[in-house]
Amino acid sequence: MTQTELPTSDQEDLRLLRESARTLFERAGGSGRSRKLRDSGGGWDADMIHELAEAGVFGVTVPEENGGLGMGLAAGGVIAEEVGRVIAPEPVVVTVGLSLGLLRRLCPDHAKMEQLVGGETVLAVAWQERGPNGGPAEASCRYADGKLTGGKAWVVGASGAQGFLVVAQGDAGPVLVLAQAGADGLSVEARRQADGSAMGELSFSGTPAEQLASGDTVQDALADAVSDTTALAAAELVGLSARAFEITLEYIKTREQFDKPIGSFQVIQHRAVDLNVMCEVAQSGVREALGLMDGEADPKVRARLASRAKARAVTAAKKITRDAIQLHGAVGYTDEFDIGLYLNRALVLSAWLGDDAYHRRLWFMAREAEGAA
């Protein structure tokens, strides 16, 4: 079910949620706050985490019986879009999609669920590993006798997290364990990205950890949580693209050349129209995918919908932000103008969890497999 097909009351709930989130972010300082945090060394604002939690942001996709709002991925997408509009550095999508996505599927009664929803803690999820050639590798991180050994790569939100949800290999198969930040034998290396944020490289050497779940259900839950997060990342890109277009539209209306605003030139108007259409199509496609995922139980179908959303959103975001830089002219490359912040964030988000080419390939492979069956 798409958002436009939702009952009127549900559509109104999403509209109010969007207004509430936008007001909260704008009151906090919008994209200017993100710039200040970047210039001060990166990271996020703990007070902002608490404000978001008080507004119910982290509990939007969590069922009511587990202390959340039970509004589904469509509501999560609304929040993600508003995060993208102000390029907020807080790990909202990671928390909603991955951290809470894993816990609510595997151990919904664990105390960390309530703490995450309430903004009392931030947990990063470590599930990927880097191979000798620098690319992804098969899982080799081990959990035995209550301790972790090995390493994990590309951990979003590692800097500043109070703990790590780690997917490792146990004696009887995959396990999900919780390792506290600062635990013995744990080291975290921050790797800076284009937008000023950092991904963490974790190394475990006999690090004590608490087992939360085990068996094939761990991999199943992880796959579903990654699908959710991929679709939410697409929504964040949609919000980012919309704001980047608005900034550019405002600029071409005021920048003058030959004593006229450049926005009065037909060639510029045509480019602006093309970008607006691309933004609207991406927004519609991502919102539709999120709505369909809410009502879909088949993990393969949900993964395909997530890939469709991410491919569409990445293509739009890269085109819109790059053209926005060109329409700003040379000043677009200076740090003084916010549009560069949006381009850098788009590049980071586009690569995270797979870019447009990767997800198009997944989508076509899934469709071919479905046709063969």
N, C-alpha and C positions, 0 to 999 in steps of 0.2 A: 504494500500500500504506500503510495506516495504522500508527501505532506499535503498536497492540495486535495487528496481524497480522504484525509482525516476528518472526523467529525468536527463541527465548528468549535466546540468547546476545547478540543485538543489543539486545534490551530491557534486558538486564543491563548492557551497555556504556553505554546512555543513562542508566540509573539511577546508575551509578558516576560518570559525567560530571557529572550533576546534583549529587550529593553533594559531589564535589570542588570544583565551582564555588561552591556555597553556602558550604562551609567557608572557602574562600579569601576570599570577600567578607565573611563575618561576622567572620573573624579580622582583616580590615583595618579593621573599624569599622562595617560595615553602612550604614544610611541616615544615621547620625551623621557618618560621614566625608564624605558628600555635602554635608551641611549646613555642615560646617567649610570645605570647599572653596568652596562658594557664598559664604559670609561673608567669605572671604579674597580675593574678587574673581573667582571663577569659575575655569574651566579644569579640568584634570585632573592626576592625580599620575603623573609619569613612572615612579616606582618601581613603581606598580601596573601600568602597561603591561608592564614587564619581568616581574613576577610572573605576569600573565595569559599572557604568551608562554611562560614556562617551564612552565606548566600545559598548554600546547598549545591554548589557547583560539582563537588567531587562525588556526590551521591546520586546524580541524575540517572545513571544507568543501573544503579544497584537496586534490587527489589525492595519493596517496602518492608517485607518481613526481615530483611537484613539491615535495616536502618537507613535505607536510601529513599529516593523519591519515586523510583520505578517508572521513569518517563521514557526509557529506552534510548537507542542509539540516535534517533532523530533529535532528541533533546541534547545528547552529547555533541552532535554535529553543530547545533546552534552555539553551544559554548565554544567549541573549537574554532568556529568562524570568527567569533569575537576576540579570541586569543590571537588569531592571525591578523586581525585588523590593526592591533596595537603592537604586534610582534612581541608579545609578553614572554619573558624568559622563564616564567614559572612552569614546572613540568606538569601541566594540566592534562594534556592528552596522554602522556605516559602513565600518569596516575589513574585516570579514568579507564583507559583502554587496557594497559598491561598489568599494573599492580593490582588494581581492584578487579580487573577482568580475570586474573588467575585466582585470586583469593575467593571471589564469590562463586567460582565454579568448583574449587577444590576444598576449601575449608571456610565456608561462610560464617561459622561461629567463632572463628579465631579473633582474639582481641585486637589484632592489627587492622581488621576490617573497620571497626568503629573508630580507631585512631586515624586511619587514612581519611575516612569520610569526614571526621571532625577536624581535620587539619592539624592534628597533634603530632603527626610524624610524616615523613616522606620516604618512600622506599623505591629504590631503583631495581629494575629487572635485568638480570644477567643471564642470557640464554644463548648468545652466539659466541663462536670461537674463531680465532684467526689461524690459518694454516701457514706452512713454511713459505708459500708464495705470496702471502699477504691477503689472500682471499678467504672466504668462509671455509671452515673445516668441520669434519664430523666431531661430535662431542667426545671429549676425552677427559674433561674435568671429573674427578672422582669424589664420591662421598662414602666414607667407610668409618665405622667406629665413632660416629659423631663429628667427623672432621673432614674438611675439604682440601683437596690438592689439585693444582692445575691453574688454569686461567680462563678469563672471559674477556671478550672484546666488544667495542662499540656499545658501551653501556650509557644510555642517555640519562642525564640527571645524576650521575655518580658523584659529582662534586656537590657536597651539601646534603646528600642523602643520609638518613639516620641508620639505614640498613639496606640489605640487598636480598632480593628474592632470586635464588640461584637454581637454575635447572641443571642438574648434574647426573652422572651415572652411578647408581648404587649397586649393591651386590645382586639385586633381583630386578634390575631395570632402572628406568629414569625415576628421579626423585625431585621434589621441590623442597628446598631448604631455605631457612632464614639465617643470614649471617649479619651480625651487628657491625656497623661502621666502627673502626678502631679496634676490632677483635685481633687477637694474637695471630700472626702469620698472614695478615691481610694487607696488601699494599695497593694503592690506587694511583694510577698515572693519568693525569688529565691531558688530553690532546685537543688543542684549540682548533676551532672551526672558523669558516669564513665569516660567520655572523658574530663572532666573539664568544659563543657558547663553547662548551667542551664535552667531549665524549670520554668515558673512562675506560682504561685498560686495567682489569683486576688480576691480581696474582694471589693465589692461595697456597699457603705452606703449613698444613696441619691446622687450618683455621676452624675453630669450633663453630658449629651451626646446628640449628634446630630443624629436624625433619617435619615437614608439614603434610606432605602427600607423596604417594609412590605409585608405580605401575603405569600402564598405558594411558590411564586417565590424565596423567600429567602432560603427555604429548598432545592428547586431544584438546585439553584445556588451553595449552599454549598456542596451538594452531588457531583455535577460535579467538583467543585474545589478540593474536597478531592480526587476524582479519579485521577485528573491531578497530584496532589501533591504526591499521593502514587506511581504513575508511575515514577515521577521525582526522588523520594527518591530511587526507584529501580535503576535508572540510576546512581545516586550518589554512591550507593553500588557497582555497576559494575566498576566504575572508581576507587574506593577505592580498590577493589579486584585486579584489574589489576596492580595497583602500588605496592600493598603488595606482589604480586607474583614476580614482577620485582626486588624488594628489596631482596627477598629471593633467587632468582636466582643468583643475584650478590654475595650474601653472601656465598652460597654453592660452588661457583667457587673459592673463596679465602680462606675459612676456611680449614685448613689442619688437617688431622689425619692420623697417620702412614705414615707421610711424603708425603701424597697425598691430593689433594683437595677432600673434601667429595662428591663433585659433580661428581667425577669420579667413585663412587661406584654405581653399577647397581640398588640397591634397592632405592637409593636416586633419581636416574634418573627416575625410574618408578613413584615414588611419584610426582616428578616435572611434568612429562607428564600428569598424572591424574589431577593435579591442573590446568594445562594449558588448558586442554580440558574442565574442568568445567567452567573456566573463560570465554572461547570463547563461550560456549553454552549459558551461562547466558547473555553475552553481546549481542549475536544474538537475543535471545528471548526478551530481554527488548527493544532493538531497533525496533524489529518488532512490538511489542505491541504499542509503542509510535507512529509509523507510521500509524498503523491501527486506533488508537484513533483519529488521526488528521482527518480521513475521515469518522468517525462514529458519528452519531447524537443521537442514542438511548442510554440514560444514563445507562441502565442496561447492555448493551453490553460493554460500556466503563468501567464500574465498574468491570466487569468480566475480561477484558483485563488488567486492573490495578492490580487486584489481582493475575493474572497469572504472571505478571512481578515481583511483589514484592516477591511472594513465591519463584520464581526461583532465584532472586538476593540475598535474605536473606540466602537461603540454601548454595549458592556458597560462599558468603562472610564469613559466620561463619566457613565453612570448610577450606577455603583458609587461613584465618587469624590465626586460631587455629593450622593448620599444619605448618604455617610459624613460629609460636612461637616454635614449636617442632623442626623444622629444624635448628633454630638458637641455640638450646640447652639452657642451663641455662641462658646465657646472654640475651635471648629473653625476659626474665621476668624483666630485669633491665630497668630503665627509660632512660638509656643512649642510647639505641637502638630505632630507630623510629618505628620498627615493632609493639611494644606494643601500640603506639598511634593509629595505624590502627586497631588493635584488639578492643581497647576500643571504637573507633568511630563506628566500625561495630556493636558492641553490642547495642549501643545507637540507631543507625539508624534502626537496625533490629526490635527493639521493637516499634519504633515510627510508628503510624498508623497501627499497627498490624504486627505480625511476620509471618513466613512461614506457621506454622500450622493454624493460624487464616485465612490467605488468601486462603489456600488450601480448608479449610472448606467452605468459602464463594463461591469459584469457583465451588465446587461440588454441593453445594446447588442451585446455579444459573443454572447449567446444568440440574439438576434434575427437577427444576421448568420449565425449557424450554421444557424438554422432556414430562412432564405431560401435558403441554399446547398443 
